[in-house]
Amino acid sequence: MPLAIQLDRVTKRYRAGRSRTVVDLIGSNIDRMRGKAQDVHSVTRGRIDTVIWALRDVNFDVPEAAGVGVIGRNGAGKTTLLKLISRVTWPTSGHVRVAGRVVSLIELGAGFHPELTGRENVYLGGGLFGLTRRDIDRQFDRIVEFADVARLIDTPMKRYSSGLYARLGFSVAIHANPDIVLVDEVLAVGDAAFRRRALEALRQLMTEGKTVLFISHDMWNVRRLCDQVLWMEEGRVRAYGAAAEIAERYMSEVNVQALANQSTALQSHRGGTGEIRYTGVEIVDAAGRASVLFAPGDTLVVRASYQADRPVARPVFQVAVIDVDTGLVITTATSRPGDAPDRVDASGSIECRFPRMPLRPRQYVLRLAITDSHQLASYDLVSAGPRFAVSGRGTGVDGLADEEDGLVSLPFEFAHHTGDVRVFHQA
Amino acid sequence: MNLTKREVKGRYSQSFFGIAWAIAQPLATMAVFTLVFSRLAKMDSNGAPYPLFAFAALVPWFFFMNSVSSGTLSLITYRNIVTKTYFPREIIPLAQVCSRFIDFFAAAGLYVLLMSAYGVGVGVWSLMAPVFFLLLILFTVGLTFATSAMNVFYRDVNPVVQIALQLWLYLTPVAYPLAVVPPRFRLFFVMNPLSAIVEGFRSAVVFNRAPDWTLTVISASIIAAVFVSASVMFKRMDKYFADVI
């Protein structure tokens, strides 16, 4: 299979810090006359000669018509990689070979002029992508239709919202007849409908044999759009391979790192009247080991110890699971008789088990409370307790496939019937 | 070119008189020069009406000055397209120069009106004007390549250029004819290609006579050297623009 992009031992070094000024030059000459070591002083004077290795010895190939997701933390070298491929900048050493016309979406609408109308900017932007006036004439209606800006096309772009601006920028770029499209996390702007259409457009380009390199922090989109994933870490290639596998490994590691650093202390500013308080909360797995990372279908146990300062009758202990992005998943409480003692006056602990947890791969946070028997007034409220993440395929829940999107894994079955079927709820 | 259009539109949009500002600059300067040099200093204009004499030189001068002035900053101004997209970067300073064509031709149109007002006819030597215009463009583009590229690395270049442009006007025979320059300074003026250009424009459209061929050939060689070396330099520095800008 012919290669679209080939990077051969590519290294990119940037000089950090400010540029040298005449004061530095005089300063270093004075130092030299005094016979002082120069390097010590140039460091104290603002680190002029610091270098940053944005990329180190990167090798990788992208075959034609492939979709490659580029993932990694901020500063891992993802954008530098795209800039090298798009020839915005040049490698310090090594070779970058690119077959075909590259269109880079490092910033949408970068060449647009706010004083010009949308129509004029389509011609301006298209020209920067190497299109001739006639090319643009031919594509104009499609560009405008895709961006959905027909109403404002003769309005100066300074009156556009940032989402509209980006939409027109994206539309011009993908209609510029590229062989290789580089996308740098630019779909974060624009509404959900446009994001979906943009992803569809990128997928369409791939089916037409174009190569797409796609930087994103959204693993869901990366996995849906790309067959391969390149994982960058500190300027090096950490892993390059099948999208699902690499994205999964990346997410597990990010979750573990983020969760391992969380504070074990319960937040100091808490709600509630304080007659009885939680003193510690711990998340453990089925075997009782402390854990922050679970697979769908695993058993998760929350253990919380408490201390009552005075006797409290029929307290209710609440444990809520909150999806960090979308909100409450469930609130559980010791509301059934026998869940908790009728009266507490000292220290103790409760344990809440979630067997075969049907949560999807996401991040979660616990909210804990102790309330009166009516669950109206709270003695204690920990609104941001410990966090945990669900990641990977795990054992699955009742054999559910891993591919469905959503918040929880519900058991489901489909049935199929041929012929006329009575429809109960007419749409 | 689209970038040129962007530049021109950007410059004159939201302005009531729009393109009229393009001719205001040489016209106002001509008026002041006429007052100071012709009326007060009694400068010799070789028998031509002084306003016409000055204007014929001021139009190419302002084309040069404005192009170099904004061209020097152009790569910095268009930083976001330099760092975000790839295309031949020469286009950016080139678009600055091209965007001054419209000013040049607007002022040239006014010059034709002035000629008829002063009763000066158009002669056969005016066919030389396009030749000098070509030399003017080459010199302006070459210099703009050099200053814009250097300014990416050291922003000191811009203030130096701005000051140099101020002084350059007086060291070029714009307000006065080259003929009044004493022989011991003459070499200095000959090395300045703008001398040949403004004198060339004058001989073509004011006096209707042949240009000073020696002067013209010397200047054309200097211009060619400047243009070629500046283009080569620009191409070499191009690789590092996105990193240091």
Interface residues (C-beta under 8 A of the other chain):
Chain A: Y14 R15 S19 K83 S86 R87 V88 T89 W90 V102 S104 I106 E107 A110 G111 H113 E115 L116 E120 Y123 L124 G126 G127 L128 F129 G130 P156
Chain B: M1 N2 L3 K5 R6 K9 G10 S13 Q14 N80 I81 V82 T83 K84 T85 Y86 F87 Y154 K239 Y240 A242 D243 V244
